[in-house]
Amino acid sequence: MSMHLQGSNCLLLTSAALRMLVPRAVVAEVLGPSFLEFARDEATGLEFFGWRGRRVPLLGGPAIGASHAADAQELGEDAKIAIFYGLKHQQLLPFYGFAVNRSPRLLRVAEGDLEEVTGVELHPAELMRIRVEGGEACIPRIDHFESTLIDLMKAPTP
């Protein structure tokens, strides 16, 4: 398996639109949305929230390949916001959030824990589809998330 996930701590994140496995090291914090105040930027269509003195975008549908991703108004009481570190473009995007339906599940991934799902068409945001913990998930292309968010934030206003 061609990922840096084997032998590392990972988080299994589940949203209404997507189930993905990411290295624990890319997530800064996970917290309940009730601690955050959300606002939609009408020019970009993105939702933002304040966290640690920063304006942080919430990752949505186009960037993750989902026709529908939860926005702040649709989050249930078990929902959480996983706050990712910006990795590739830290000056432009130091952090971004992703809404999940429930608390992320911490997994220690060892060789043989992940089975690649073949024969499926991948979205540009997916590096690979896998079976883990009895279900299908993806290993995301985090660089795609970041590039898409940056492009959306830079979009000219109409």
N, C-alpha and C positions, 0 to 999 in steps of 0.2 A: 504494500500500500504506500502510495507516494505522498504522504503528509507528515507533518511534524507533530502529529497527534499521538502516535504510539509512544507509550511510556510516559505520558503527561496527563496532568489534570485537565479535564475538559468540562464545559458546561453544555448541557442539552437544553436548548431554548425552544419553547413551543409557543407559537402564536396561532391565531385563527387561520392565517395564511401559509405558515411555514413552520417546519420543525428542522432545526439546524444544530450541528455540533461544532463548537468553537473552542480553541485553547483558552483555558481560564485566564491566562496572562493578558488577553486582549480586552477583558472586561474590567473596568475600573470599579464599578459599584452596581449593586442591584437594590432598588428601593421601590416602595409603594408610590403610585401616582398621586395619592392624597397629599404627599409632601411637596408636590410640584405644581406650579401654575403654568398652564399651557396657553399659547396664543397662536393663531393661524396668520401667516404672512400671506395676504391676498395676492401679492405680486408673484410669488413663487408657488403658492399652494401648500407649502410646507408648514408643519406645526413646529413650534419652538417652545422650550421651557428653560427656566432659569435654574442653574445649578452651579454652586461654588462661584458665584459672581460672573458666570458666563451665560451667553445665549446659545443653547444647544439644540440642533435640529433633531426631530424625531424621524427615524427611517420609515419610509412608507412604501406603498405598492410598486411604483415604477422601478425603484432601486432594488427591490427584492424579488421581482418577477411574479408578483401576486396581483390578481385583479382587484383584490380587496385586502387592505391591511388596516388594522384597528387604528382609529385616531383617538385622541384623548377622551372625547365624549363617550366612546363606546367601551371603555375599559371597565371590567367588572371588579368586584371587591377583592378577588384573588389575583388580579393583574399586578404585574411588576414592570418596571422600566429597567432594562439592562443598559448601562452606560458604557459604551465602547471607547477605548482610546483611539484617537486618530493615529494611524500608523504611517501612511505614505505622505500625507500633506499636513503635517502637524501645525504649521503656521496658519493655514486656512481653515482647518477642521481638527482642532485639538481633541474634541469629544463629539459623540452623537449617540442618540438613544434608540432603543428598539423595544416596542411594547410586546410583552409576553403574557399569555393567559394565566400562568401560574408560576410559582417559584422555580427558577432554573434547577436542574438536577446536576449535581457534581458527580462526574464519572472519572475514574482512573482508567485510561484506555491502554490496554496491553495488546500485543500481537495476537490476532485471532478474534478480538472482540468485535471488529468491524468487518462486515461483508459488503463488498461493492455490489451495487445493483446495476446491471448492465442492460443495454437495449432500450434505454429511456432517453428521450431528448432532454438535454440540460438547458436551462435558462442561462443567459450570460452571467448571472450572479452565482451560479452553482459550479463548483469545481468538480464535485463528484456526488453521486447518490449512494447512500449506504443503508444497511440494516444495522440498527443498534437498539438495545433494550427492547427487543420485540417489535420494533416498528421501523418504518422508512424515515430517513432524514437526509439532509444534504450537508456537505461540507461547503460552506460558502466561499466565494471569492470576495474577500473583504475589500480588496482594492477596487472592485466594481462598485460596492456600496459607497465607498468614499468618493470615487470619481463622479458617480451619478449625483450624490448630494452636492458636491462642489459645483457641478454644472448647473444644477437647479438653483442654487443660491446665487450664481452669477448671471442667471437668465435676465435679459433686459425687461424692464417693466413696460407693459403695453401702453 
